[in-house]
């Protein structure tokens, strides 16, 4: 997303939200893929998740948190659009 913002392209607020929702979707899917891989060398016994799974899930949640914070300052139609993606 930083590439779009620094490139000088004019991108609307709704397009930026859609780019963020795409990122959240990709991170969520990647988290599920990592979840399917058994954790073999965890930090201790009983490790369920591999570190990449946890890192990706946290990034997805943080991106979602940033989106929701941004949406507080947007019209209702953008909030509705985000909640229905």
C-alpha positions in Angstrom: 0.0 0.0 0.0 2.9 2.3 0.6 3.8 1.9 -3.0 0.5 3.4 -4.1 0.7 6.3 -1.7 4.3 7.2 -2.7 3.7 6.8 -6.4 1.7 10.0 -6.8 -1.4 8.0 -8.0 -4.7 9.5 -6.9 -6.5 6.7 -5.1 -9.8 7.3 -3.4 -10.4 6.5 0.3 -12.7 3.6 -0.7 -10.0 2.1 -2.9 -7.5 2.3 -0.1 -10.0 0.4 2.1 -10.4 -2.2 -0.6 -6.7 -2.6 -0.8 -6.5 -3.1 2.9 -9.4 -5.7 2.9 -7.5 -7.6 0.2 -4.4 -7.6 2.4 -6.4 -8.9 5.3 -7.9 -11.6 3.2 -4.5 -12.8 1.9 -3.0 -12.8 5.4 -6.0 -14.7 6.8 -5.6 -17.4 4.1 -1.9 -17.5 4.7 -2.6 -18.0 8.4 -4.8 -21.0 7.6 -2.2 -22.5 5.4 0.4 -22.1 8.1 -2.1 -23.6 10.6 -2.3 -26.7 8.5 1.5 -27.2 8.7 2.4 -29.1 11.9 4.7 -27.2 14.3 7.8 -29.4 14.7 10.5 -27.3 16.4 8.5 -25.1 18.8 9.9 -23.3 21.8 8.6 -25.9 24.1 6.5 -29.0 24.5 2.9 -28.8 23.3 3.6 -26.1 20.7 0.6 -26.0 18.3 1.3 -23.2 16.0 4.5 -22.5 14.0 5.9 -19.0 14.5 5.0 -17.9 10.9 1.4 -18.7 11.7 1.3 -16.5 14.7 3.2 -13.7 13.0 0.8 -13.7 10.0 -2.3 -13.9 12.2 -1.1 -10.9 14.2 -0.4 -8.9 11.1 -3.9 -9.7 9.8 -5.4 -8.5 13.1 -3.3 -5.4 13.2 -4.2 -4.5 9.6 -7.9 -5.0 10.5 -7.5 -2.8 13.6 -6.0 0.0 11.5 -8.9 -0.3 8.9 -11.5 -0.1 11.6 -9.8 2.9 13.1 -9.7 4.6 9.7 -13.4 3.8 9.1 -14.4 5.8 12.2 -13.8 8.9 10.1 -15.6 7.8 7.0 -19.2 7.9 5.7 -21.6 5.2 6.7 -21.6 3.6 3.2 -17.8 2.8 3.6 -18.4 1.2 7.0 -21.2 -0.9 5.5 -19.0 -1.8 2.5 -16.1 -2.9 4.8 -18.3 -5.0 7.0 -19.8 -6.8 4.0 -16.6 -7.8 2.3 
